[in-house]
Amino acid sequence: MQLFSYHTHTTFSDGKNSVHEMIEKAIELGWQEMGISDHLIIHKNISNSPSWYKWQKEPDFFYSDFSTYYEKFARHIDEIRLLSEQYPLKVRIGAEVDFFVYPGWLDEFVKLRDKLNLDYCISGNHFLFLDDEGDNIIDFKDAKNLSEEDQKNMIKRHFSALCQASSSNLFDFMAHIDFIRKIPLCSDNDFWDEKNKLIETIASCNGAIEISTKGLRKSNNFYPADSLLKKAVDNNIKFVISDDAHRTSELGYEFDHAEKTLQELNCSNRWKYIEK
């Protein structure tokens, strides 16, 4: 069974436990390595979003400019590196990045990623684009307030952005690729043209995705769900098991279940961090 997780969050973003507590729990589980991948969410118009009223209540990790976030994230990285020196477990430092498509975002992100010298980056989108240019975003949960036509257009833009993220080759693996199933209009049986294109794009880029046990905690099915999971395996896409842990009790959650599922699908193509 896989004895590590690279998709974890701490109190730096929306996690409930500190870096210290997460590392201590990983050691208790017998792990020899783990990754800390707090959120990196930077959008120029984020405070103009219809969802800003709720994001303001979240921990302070929604930003509109790259320079301010660099200063904060750099301090976070320094603290992790200093703390990790006290433990036998190897701690990798990453970020779960929301990929935005408006002009200039990608160049700014690449500069930030290189400046931070992160070990790895995860692509994990949590928002919908209200317009084709990606200038304005909204929380998944607020999509229900819009018309069915607007929701369908936003879902298509979402999958297009995931394809762009994969094609950029900037991310080590992609998180919860069907997270958007939280929207009723995008159930497991919907938008298969877009889902097929995403799988084909990831496969052509020799990319990797996670099988996330967070889906089991939230909806009794993995991210990705059965049909999309099998489609990815059939396309020989690399997998890594993730817990998307936001608290110590979620580290390694149902990893044995995920391992058994991948074995039953004859999936042996796995992704693991390699020292650079």
NORKATA-V891005 format. One record per backbone hydrogen bond with DSSP energy under -0.5 kcal/mol. CO is the residue of the C=O (numbers start at 1). NH is the residue of the N-H. If there is no record, write none. Layout:
BEGIN
CO_NH ; CO_NH
END
This chain:
BEGIN
3_32 ; 3_33 ; 5_35 ; 6_8 ; 7_244 ; 7_245 ; 8_37 ; 10_13 ; 10_15 ; 17_11 ; 18_22 ; 19_23 ; 20_24 ; 21_25 ; 22_26 ; 23_27 ; 24_28 ; 25_29 ; 26_31 ; 27_30 ; 32_90 ; 34_92 ; 35_37 ; 36_94 ; 38_96 ; 40_42 ; 40_98 ; 41_63 ; 43_46 ; 45_48 ; 46_49 ; 49_52 ; 51_54 ; 51_55 ; 52_56 ; 54_57 ; 55_58 ; 59_61 ; 61_41 ; 61_63 ; 63_43 ; 65_69 ; 66_70 ; 67_71 ; 68_72 ; 69_73 ; 70_74 ; 71_75 ; 72_76 ; 73_77 ; 74_78 ; 75_79 ; 76_80 ; 77_81 ; 78_82 ; 79_83 ; 80_84 ; 81_85 ; 83_86 ; 84_87 ; 89_91 ; 90_34 ; 90_92 ; 92_36 ; 92_94 ; 93_119 ; 93_120 ; 95_97 ; 95_122 ; 96_40 ; 97_99 ; 97_124 ; 98_100 ; 102_105 ; 104_108 ; 105_109 ; 106_110 ; 107_111 ; 108_112 ; 109_113 ; 110_114 ; 111_115 ; 112_116 ; 113_117 ; 113_118 ; 120_95 ; 121_172 ; 121_173 ; 122_97 ; 122_124 ; 123_175 ; 126_140 ; 128_130 ; 128_138 ; 131_134 ; 136_130 ; 136_131 ; 138_128 ; 139_142 ; 139_143 ; 140_143 ; 142_145 ; 143_146 ; 147_151 ; 148_152 ; 149_153 ; 150_154 ; 151_155 ; 152_156 ; 153_157 ; 154_158 ; 155_159 ; 156_160 ; 157_161 ; 158_162 ; 159_163 ; 160_164 ; 161_165 ; 162_166 ; 163_167 ; 164_168 ; 165_170 ; 166_169 ; 173_123 ; 174_210 ; 176_179 ; 178_181 ; 179_182 ; 180_183 ; 182_184 ; 183_186 ; 184_187 ; 187_190 ; 191_195 ; 192_196 ; 193_197 ; 194_198 ; 195_199 ; 196_200 ; 197_201 ; 198_202 ; 199_203 ; 200_204 ; 201_205 ; 202_207 ; 203_206 ; 207_238 ; 208_174 ; 209_240 ; 210_212 ; 211_213 ; 211_242 ; 212_215 ; 212_223 ; 213_217 ; 214_218 ; 215_219 ; 215_221 ; 216_220 ; 222_224 ; 223_212 ; 225_229 ; 226_230 ; 227_231 ; 228_232 ; 229_233 ; 230_234 ; 231_235 ; 232_237 ; 233_236 ; 238_209 ; 239_271 ; 240_211 ; 242_213 ; 245_9 ; 246_16 ; 247_250 ; 248_251 ; 250_253 ; 252_255 ; 254_258 ; 255_259 ; 256_260 ; 257_261 ; 258_262 ; 259_263 ; 260_264 ; 261_265 ; 262_267 ; 263_266 ; 266_268 ; 268_270 ; 269_239
END
